[in-house]
Amino acid sequence: MDVPVRYAHLYAALGADLFGKINASKILAVGAGGIGCELLKNLVLSGFEDIEVIDLDTIDVSNLNRQFLFRKEHVGQPKATVAAAAALRFNPRARIVAYHDNIKNTKFGPEFFKKFTLVMNALDNLDARRHVNRLCLAADRPLIESGSAGYLGQVQVIRKDMTECFECQPRPTPKQFAVCTIRSNPSQPIHCIVWAKYLYGMLFGQKDDSNSVTDLSDEKTDQGESSTSQIVDEEATSHKQRGLPFWVFYKTFHQDIKKVASVTEMWVDRLPPSPLSIDTIMAAKQSSSSSSSSSSSITGLKDQVVWNLVQNAEVFLESTRRLEERRHVQGESTWDKDDPLALDFVTAASNLRSHVFGIPLQSRFDVKSLAGNIIPAIATTNAVVAGLILTEAYKLMRADGNTERCRSV
């Protein structure tokens, strides 16, 4: 067998038979985030040359401290496309097809999966992981399932009629939530609540470079004609001059949301988010003030009453103003559910984000009880998990798909 020099060490270590199987295989990697970046790099350095990768997400500033195939200039671009291009620099012989798409798109059905030798999951979304599990069972293709949460990680080999599948054991409702889920595409109230806690920490807590729910120094759009960009810049400057509450509202609930909504691939199965305008909200309040005075009695509302849009906007502006004043006097603070002012901020911010994404609003009482814990995303955990995926892939290929020597770790 004529082996390229770059593969000589693999040929010697793995043997002709296993190396030949690896080199001739076709791999599907689902996810190009924390584990996915490490996995793609491992695949191209381990002799796998025919790879396809699917990921719906785009690159955020917060990804750069642990997803090492991405650079600052890649922010806003599709993860799958950028990761594939970066991985090819490790091994130009590889062929990587990247899909910036939703794995639940009907075009990725059983027939699509049947063309692969092996499927590798690198997802943090429980629903998507269940979906891939079912497709692999339907297509009778081996799946290496993986995940990480802080310092903990897991790898599981799934093969029809040989092992239990991802859904054979009931999965408990998570009490913690992955950072990427919170930041990219919220679908539950808890995602918005934890996002609001992030925002609180960014504005009023200790400096944390890994906390990048938004970039408050960025007043420009990524693309567009110069005249449009100029208008956006002037609008951003105008809000910034009105003070921190108005600037944060504009940046997080208008400018950032318009950017997310423009990624049309993300909204195939649900309505896109709707940007908010504080001036429009306040104008609506003024027009209805003659017939209703409910919005003026916010301080008298009970904790179990769900605030409307106007009330949430007013509480957000007022709590942000008061928290900013407190920070100047008392210094940085940590979010505490028993701090009334901090709870007001997180309730209002999470409800505004929920309104934007079409998620049910929550009462102050609900927010206090639902507030979850944030899982730190740790690069070394992802690297270990990606390495274990390759180890299990070697075992599967050596045994022609037999799972006898595979382990769940």
Order of alpha helices (4+ residues) and beta strands (2+ residues): alpha-alpha-beta-alpha-beta-alpha-beta-alpha-beta-alpha-beta-beta-beta-alpha-alpha-alpha-alpha-alpha-alpha-alpha-alpha-alpha-beta-alpha
